[in-house]
Amino acid sequence: MRKRILIFAVLAVMIFSLLFAVACSGKYTELKPKDENLGNYEGLDVAQGMSAYDLVMEAYGNWINDTNYVREEYFSFAAEGDLLGTVATRNTHLIRKIKGNEIYSQEIIYGTGFDSGSCSKKYYYDGSEAYFTNNTNKKDIVIDSETGALSTLNWGEFAKFEGDVAEENRVLTEHMTTYDISKRENLAAEHDDRVYVADDVYYCTITIDCREEVMKTTHRAALEEFLANTGAKEEGFTCQNTTIDFAIAEIDGKMKMLIWKRNEVYSGNHASFPMVVNCKQTCLAYFTYGTAEIGADDLAGLNK
């Protein structure tokens, strides 16, 4: 018995030594939008007769049907152990270009601590065939210590994409959030449906109902994504109501998204270690229309 207790004690020391080794391995990067009015409506006029939910769904419908735009996106994530401080971080930079039937996407992911997803990857669909690269050598990922800018020393060579091309294309061109916002009733009670306006730009926020019973049913896909990414148990998982801030403008007679910023805060009990993990993540995306170009540098290493 004493031998068994000693073994468990040694294992416990090894586990917590590992945890302390990854603690404080990074920090959450605050993503501040270029437009100071995004999510900050003090002093702005209210656009009379407009609904935030209706405006967002209109702009979303226009976006998924648009055939010429560039989306540049930044993502920041940090997980804090209740006893250990920061145990994992992730920063990503994504550029996606849609031009006619072509889809080009590149993304650099830099993780620390428990996050093992560091990579640089590309995807290209030429209208009939799809190709991809995926370099998982973290040593090739470079993060600027002052600006936080990400770059890679090597994207790798393109290979033919063997997955479900139709589904991949759908996700790349239609996916805004894993939460189900297809119905107005899935919004939180405190959702502000007003639209604010300044200099011909419309601003609003969608507040999503993330109560425990709703996450387990309506937003089940989002819950499972959180659990898979953090190693948390479903029991005891909680999520604050998620908000998505929008800046929308009329372009060529259609309401189009200029910026969105998704803000998420959640926590849960780790499935493998006796600790509570508190997580915060932000996704900030910018959209420009009508100027997308997929150049030779984007497709370097592609041999059809």
N, C-alpha and C positions, 0 to 999 in steps of 0.2 A: 504493500500500500504506500509506504513512504517513498519507494522508488517511483511509483506512478505519479505521486504528488510532485516529486522533484522534476519528472519529465514535463508535466503540465506547466510547472513554474518556469522551466527553461523555455518552453514554447511561448509562453506569455511574454517573457522578456524579449524574445526574438521578434514577436509580432509588434510589440510596442516600440522596439528599437527601429523597426522598419517604418512604422507610422511616424515616429519623430524624425526619421531621416528625410521623409518627403514633406513634412510640415514646413510651412513658410517657403516653399519652393517657387512661389510666384505670387502675383497679386491680381486683383480684379482691375481691369482697365476701364475707366469711365469713358463711355462713348458719348460725346457731346455733338449734337447735330450742327451743321453749318447755319441752319435757319433757327434763330433764337426764339421764334414764335412757335416752333413745334412743341406741342405739349405744354405751352405756356401762354395762356390766353388772356392774361390780365391786361386790361386796356384795349382789347380788340373789340370790334363791332360784331354783333350777332347777325348772321345772315338770315333774314326773315323768311319763313316758309320752307326752310331746308331741314332735312333730317340727316344726322351723322351716319346712321346705319344705311339709309337709302343711298347716300352719296358714296360711301365706301363700296357698297355692292355694285353700284353703277361703274365706278372707276375700276373695280376688280374685273368686271365683265369686259370692259374696254381693253384692259391690260392683257388678258389671256388671248385676246383676238388680235393684238398688235403684232405686226410683222417686221418692225424695225425699231429696236431700242437697245440700250445698254443699261445693265443693272450692276451697280457696284455696291458691295455689301461688306459690313464689318460685324464681327461677332465677338463678344467677350463673356467668359464664364469663370466663376470661381466657386469652389466648395470649401467651406470652413468646418472643421471638426470641432465639436463643443469643448474638447480638451486640448486640441493640438494646433489650432490655428489653421492656416490655409493648407489643404492637403491635395488640391488639384486646381489647375487653371487651364483655360483654353482660349486662344486668340485665333481668329481666322480672317482672311481677306479673300473675297470672291469677286471675280469679274465675269459677267455673263453677257453674251452678245447674241441677239436674234436678228437675222437678216434674211427676209424671205423664208425659204424652207430650211435654211441653215441654222444650226444651234452650236454655239461655242461657249464653253465654260471652263474657267480655271480657278483653282482654289488652293490656298496655302493654309495649313493648319499647324499651329504650334502649341503643344500641350506640355504641362509640367506636372510633377507629382504622380498621382494615380492615373492621370490622363495619358493614355498610350497611343493616341490617334494622330500623332504628328505625321504629316505627309505633304506632298505637293502633287496635285493631280489636274489632269485636263480631260475634257470630253468634247468630241466634235461629231456632229451629224451633218452630212453633206447633202441631205435631202433624200438619200436612199440607204446609205451605209453609215455606221457609227464606229468611232475609234476612241481609244482612251489611253492615258498614261497614268501611272500611280507610283511615285517614288516615296517609299516609306523610310528612307534613311534620314533619321532626324538630324544627323550631322550636316546634311545639306541645307537644312532650314536655318535661315538667318533672321534674327530679330534685332532691330536697331534699339540699343539700350536707352536712347534719348527720346525717339519719336514712337517707338513700338512698331514701326513699319516692318512688314514681313517680306522676305524674298527667298528665292531658292537658287542653289548653285547648279541644280540639274533637274529638269522636268522629266527626263526619261524619254524613251522612244515610244511612239504611238503603236498600239496593237489593235486588232479588230475587237470591238466590243461584243462580247458573247452573251450578254444579259438580255433582258426584255427591253428592246429599243423603244417600243411604243410607250411603255410605262416610264422609262427613264426620261423620255422627251416630255411626257405629261408632267412629271414632277418638276422638271427644270423650267417649264414655261407656265405652270398653273398653280404650283404649291406656294401659298402664302403663310399658312399656319396649320398645324395639326389639329388645333381646336376646331370644333364644328360651329361655325358662325353662319351657317346657311339659314338659320331661323332667328328672328329677332328675339324670341323668348329664351335663347341661350345666352343672352347678355345679362350682366349682373343688375341687381336692383338699383345700384347707385350709378349706373351708366348715364352719362350726360349726352343726350341726343342733339344738343345744340351744335351748330356749325358756326365757326368764327371766321372773319375775313379781314385781310389786310393786303393792300397792293395787288388785288385780283388773285390772291391765293387763298384757298379755303382750308381751314384747319379744324380737325376734330379728333376725338379719341373714342375708340371702341373699348368698353370694359367688359371682359368675359367672366361669366359666372364659374368660379373654380371651387365651389364648395365640395366637400369630400364626396357626397353622394352623386354630385354631377360629374366629377372627375371619373368616378367608377362606372358611369353609364354613358352619358352624352359625349364626354371627352376621353373615353377609354383609350383611344389610340395615343393621345397626348400623355396620359398617365403611364402607359406601358413604355413609351419612349423615354420618359423621365427615369423610370425604374431601371431600364436597361442601361442607360448612360451613366447612372450614379451608383448602381449596385445597392440601392435602397430596397427595403421591404415595403410591400403595399400597406401592411398594417402600420398605422401611425403616420403615413405620408400626408402632408398638408401642403396646400398651394394657395398663396394669396391670389386674389382676382387679378388676372393678367390684363394689361392694357396695351393697346396698339395705337400710337399716335400717327396721324396722317397729315401730310401737306398735299393738296390736290389743286390742280389748275385746269382751265379749259384750254386745250391745245387742238387746233384744227377742228374746232366744233365739238370736241369730245372731252369729258372730264377724265383726266389722267393723273395717276399718282406721281408725285415728284419725290416724296420721301415717306418712308414708314419706319417706325421705331417700336419694337416689341420689348416689353419690360416684364420679366418673370422673377418671382421670388418663391422658393419652396424649400421644404425640409423633410427629412425622413430618417429612420433608423437604418444604419448600414447592415446589410445582410450577413456580412462576414466578421465584422469587428464591433465590439460593444461601444458604439459612439453614435451620436446624432450628427448628421451632416446638414448644414444650412447652405443653400445654393442661391446664387444670383446670376442671372444671365440677361444680356441685352443684344438685340439684333438691330442694326441700323442700315437701311438700304436707300440708295439714291438711284433715280431713274432719269435718263435722257433719251429723247426720241428723235428718230429720223436721221441719225448720223452714224449708225453702227457700221463698222468695217472689220472684217475678219482677215487679218493680214498674214504675210509670210512668216513673221516672227511667231504669231500665234500657233501656226501649224508646222513649225520647225520639227523635223523628225518624223513627219508623216510621209510614208511611202505606200501608196495604194497599189 
